[in-house]
């Protein structure tokens, strides 16, 4: 996720007291280990929620630090320690590698095939493109379909207006965000705004206020404004799978509260923690989830959002050029 600079500054101010802890550590394997462990201990937001005993992790890993002989071995060890958090927003960056945790989607069915989307039953190869969106008419022109690959890619009202005009005779709209790994929260908020009649509280966020694992501010409402220029008033169905992560997860969270919004497919991948980064004494960067985010019912969205209609892509349908999840969405609209 990307966040506005003003919010980033506000969050960083809350951490001023504990950020200096890392500076006092020497640039040694042991010093960098202690700096990394301390950053997670004081600033990571899900230790209690995930029932992670971070002190036990320290006990298990600190003896291994004395055995490492190279930067790469040390990096791998620290990366392994961070995977204990089971968080796709947690990464360690060096000049030679980036640690990552991907089991939030690799341990689950894919439930998506791009070749089906561009097959003759759906978009085909002669689809239209507006900014980052691939779109067209499906189901004999009765349903509008949009595929959005990444919330990293921005768009303008003109892109949305062109698509909505093209879909003016459709009974409903499908927005496919399967395999969309996230990007900008601003893009998430903007896209959701076209499907609300009035400004609506669609979630909440809390910020760390101290070094304790559960030192958080009171929940702050996350609101989705209604676009002044464009409002889609017919059914809109979001297609999700486990790779619908981070800002995409947050978009789905917003759209849960849309009057016409329906979620179809697999549970989204999660990634509900707002990420920040910090530097170790050796110059490596660690990214971590700093502020937990919730839906409008104050349910944590770190582990994903359940669909209204759980549907899996079947092997039989896929062999016949059919996307089971799209077909369910079409049936719901028609």
Secondary structure as UniProt FT lines:
FT   HELIX           5..14
FT   HELIX           16..19
FT   TURN            20..24
FT   HELIX           29..43
FT   TURN            47..51
FT   HELIX           54..65
FT   TURN            66..67
FT   HELIX           71..83
FT   TURN            84..85
FT   TURN            88..89
FT   STRAND          91..93
FT   HELIX           103..106
FT   HELIX           114..117
FT   TURN            120..123
FT   STRAND          128..130
FT   TURN            131..132
FT   STRAND          133..138
FT   TURN            139..142
FT   STRAND          143..148
FT   HELIX           157..166
FT   TURN            167..169
FT   STRAND          172..176
FT   TURN            178..179
FT   STRAND          183..184
FT   HELIX           185..193
FT   TURN            194..195
FT   STRAND          200..205
FT   TURN            213..214
FT   STRAND          220..224
FT   STRAND          235..240
FT   TURN            242..243
FT   HELIX           247..255
FT   TURN            256..257
FT   TURN            259..260
FT   STRAND          261..265
FT   STRAND          273..279
FT   TURN            281..282
FT   STRAND          285..295
FT   TURN            296..297
FT   TURN            302..303
FT   STRAND          309..310
FT   HELIX           315..319
FT   TURN            320..321
FT   HELIX           324..333
//
